[in-house]
Amino acid sequence: MKLDRLLGFRFKETPSDCQVASHILMTRGAYIKNVGSGIFSLFPPAKRIAQKIEQIIREEMNAIDGQEVTFPVVMPASLWKESGRWDSVGSELLRFADRMGSDLVLGMTHEEAAVHLARGAAQSYQNYPFMIYQVQTKFRDEPRARAGLIRVREFTMKDAYSFHTSQEDLEAYYQKAYQAYVNIFNRCGLPEVISVKSDSGMMGGKVAHEFMLPTQIGEDYLAVCTACDYRSNMEVAQAVVKNENYGDAPLKKVHTPGIKTIDALAAFLHVAPQQTCKAVLYQKNADDAFVAVFLRGDLEVNEVKLRNLLGEEVHPAVNADAVFACGFVGPIGLPRGCTVVFDNSLRGTTNLVTGAGEADYHYTGFALERDVPEVRCSDVAKILDGGICPQCGNHSIRLTRGVEVGNIFQLGIKYTKSMEMTYLDQNGKPQYPIMGCYGIGVGRLMASGCEVRHDDYGPIWPMQIAPWQVHICALRAQEEAVAQAAGTLYDALQKAGIEVIFDDRKVSAGVMFSDADLLGVPVRVILSPKTLARNAMELTTRDKAIKKDLPLESIEKEIIALVNALRRA
Amino acid sequence: MKLDRLLGFRFKETPSDCQVASHILMTRGAYIKNVGSGIFSLFPPAKRIAQKIEQIIREEMNAIDGQEVTFPVVMPASLWKESGRWDSVGSELLRFADRMGSDLVLGMTHEEAAVHLARGAAQSYQNYPFMIYQVQTKFRDEPRARAGLIRVREFTMKDAYSFHTSQEDLEAYYQKAYQAYVNIFNRCGLPEVISVKSDSGMMGGKVAHEFMLPTQIGEDYLAVCTACDYRSNMEVAQAVVKNENYGDAPLKKVHTPGIKTIDALAAFLHVAPQQTCKAVLYQKNADDAFVAVFLRGDLEVNEVKLRNLLGEEVHPAVNADAVFACGFVGPIGLPRGCTVVFDNSLRGTTNLVTGAGEADYHYTGFALERDVPEVRCSDVAKILDGGICPQCGNHSIRLTRGVEVGNIFQLGIKYTKSMEMTYLDQNGKPQYPIMGCYGIGVGRLMASGCEVRHDDYGPIWPMQIAPWQVHICALRAQEEAVAQAAGTLYDALQKAGIEVIFDDRKVSAGVMFSDADLLGVPVRVILSPKTLARNAMELTTRDKAIKKDLPLESIEKEIIALVNALRRA
């Protein structure tokens, strides 16, 4: 299309309310416009990118026998009451009432709707397995919308749901879905997306993977092994540590006046922080009961693992002073009723320093198994950067940040059971189907693609998802020769099925190029009286890999060949 | 795809909650599933039809330079407060608050969002005209959801918004949009869609057309001339009547004890109802003030025209007895403060019977212009079936019912002015852009297509929007010869780009054919040991126009040719 027809006002200044590159560049380039907190409209370039991503997703979903359907955006509360999530999900589920006073919710995920649709439609084991999916608008009443399309409230998501008659069949399909996801990110020109093991959170189920695009603006921390293929969300990564042998020593109370932190304690007693046993206090959300977590002094508590271990929500303790000698808490002499958790990092340790349970005193010579009879240890510590890989055992863990662009879950029968969806097995016996679910956020994938593919001047879109494939900059197009050469090329490329954005505005080269940079089209062709004088047009790629003159005779052929080569890249 | 993989349970019984054919057949055929009042999920066949309709719409919108965008489903109330519709639209606009207590609405139409997106993006007259559109989910809190997808609360709609610098430019574009709509309905295989003049309702603006699919289940009444091309929604159709000349007579009060209806009055006084002047009482919604409408006794009030004339909402009068001698109300002696409206049907009339304004009395000999000085008449009567065409003057009006499947409006500057969207004209002076808007309901088009194209056994989808193009019924496919011939045909057709649904289930011919009828695929190929024995397969079309044997040698070629012919039809 002609650039002068494209709706959008592009500009140079960094908008004051934008912090991350994708938000800045997609605002400056007129891709998105903020309508309300976490709510955006898409201008044509973003819509084009989204549609290309959606098309790739559809093709890969269809290739694994997915059947496209539509679930409602607005659902009656009754569906969510059936599954139990009306009560279990927090206020990110937007609840409201219609004119008749009936309770409704805005769909943030569609397990309930999928079971509702499939229930009654697949009554025999012969109907299984099947997968249904949609690409649709969702709403999550996110308290901290931020970073443009990275964390929004309203978003377009592909969500898929598979139904199986056995765990083995689910697992086999899960592998196919996993591979489809790898294909999708590759085909979107974003092969650096990695998969990590993840926590299944409010979705239920046991096995889950997240697909992460590593970028410093990500909110998730990932543990990635540089020696093997181990990758995990830090939330669930197993922390493996090796302890020094500090020898045996008797338990001895020492006076440590006002020494309340591990660093102060280690300095005061001339030991390494690793030789201490630290206490971290929590309270259960349900009844405010205290939970004391003990772990090696240099480690931190991974609260997701702690919650999963306890099977309930906890928060850092408030006003523990009334019950504990804070700063001096140790495993000995804890108040009654306090839940106690020992991290694996204390297993087999001896001769540690730990709190004595009274103000201004610590113990030295603490030995876990000796001093705490029948102790059991669990994995509740955060994995360390440079720490030990739980898979290959090398000190090769690197922590990095990433944006979650997709996820896959093995759900089990959580939803089919609660919503009473059954089929008859080969023996005529009713059974609950086993489910998997599979999501990709379209807008977030687009924005995080921009995060990892941009320079100071704009996005550098991969050919596969770029809003257009070729950008023609015709400088001084008011001159007949330029207008004619540009028009001929524009027509020829369009005829060849290439998507072209054509700029023949009467503006300076600077304006033309900065607009082209913001639109991020991979292949750019520049022509002007100067280039025509040397019987050529200039070809550049947005990533600066190519910059050369092309003779007029072969220009169309060469551009088409380049577009096709980049499309396959 | 293989039919045994298709999700959906098809059945024969008419569901108890379905009244109209499309709702019955699309439920029985597993196209749709009701999730809540006016809220549906779409099974794969309906999704496929919807996507085909959407693709046709996109192509036609792009052909008139439409740029596809996305507006939010959920919008902050502030946008609707800017336009004034937060207050002016009733409870069909679903309003609610998020977790922070901020007011939100569910988009039922997107004029506000379109102006919000375009505002600031088109600041110079050189940026005009432009049109932006989306295909998206909308929600209207409809109090009487009914008839499956015909009247729902959540629906997918294509909505387009054009912006212009002059009324002439809008009108020229409006004509292009009108033609695009004609193309869309033709290309969807529904050429019987007609356009009618319509009321612009809550949208504002003056000129509007609705596109109606005539069907008896429609809620709109249309006035269609059988002699010329006049077509109008009855709501706005001009009522033209010819009055008899009843001669002159003096005004005379006559005793008509208990005679309160026109029919009783006409019988009592031996006159035709046409020789009476009827009163109909309303009250203004704003202040309950009375409105008395007078019109010829055989006619009815068109309340839309009345509202437009008064410029405010009215409702039929309640408890008028306290103020009026009901049943005996006439133009003479009306209470003070009552708004009076005379319909055009009374213009020039003489010697009519009308109420005397006191119980049990009427006047005879009433002559409007003589007895009501300086009277002005307006058009507030309903057009009659068999009545006079306001365009060609023949008695050729037929009333029919239709479903509104699309509409186009000339909006003017209602939204750009209230939301302060301006551009600089050639003289550097700020101006409000002039808008048009253009909608099509995708699901309603699908369902009303089914209304006009079905038999007792299922929908008869036009090739252009059918969920599949060819349906192969392989009877006794457990026999090797059938399986092989069917498989070969299935592969060959798919390779040729034909969309095929392939039924090789071990079920009876009856089950197979009734499922095929419900899926409504235009071309059906039946093979069995019997047909193969005569070296043939049977070709039938869903509309029963064709039923013949095709020899095995040429079957692929003939089917492909037929599909292509029907696609172009």
Interface residues (C-beta under 8 A of the other chain):
Chain A: D4 R5 L6 L7 G8 F9 A30 K33 V35 G36 S37 I39 F40 S41 L42 F43 P44 A46 K47 R48 A50 Q51 D65 Q67 E68 V69 T70 F71 P72 V73 V74 M75 P76 S78 L79 S91 E92 L94 F96 A97 D98 R99 M100 S102 L104 L106 A113 H116 L117 A118 G120 A121 A122 Q123 Q126 N127 F130 I132 Q136 T137 F139 D141 P143 R153 E154 T156
Chain B: D4 R5 L6 L7 G8 F9 A30 K33 V35 G36 S37 I39 F40 S41 L42 F43 P44 A46 K47 R48 A50 Q51 D65 Q67 E68 V69 T70 F71 P72 V73 V74 M75 P76 S78 L79 S91 E92 L94 F96 A97 D98 R99 M100 S102 L104 L106 A113 H116 L117 A118 G120 A121 A122 Q123 Q126 N127 F130 I132 Q136 T137 F139 D141 P143 R153 E154 T156
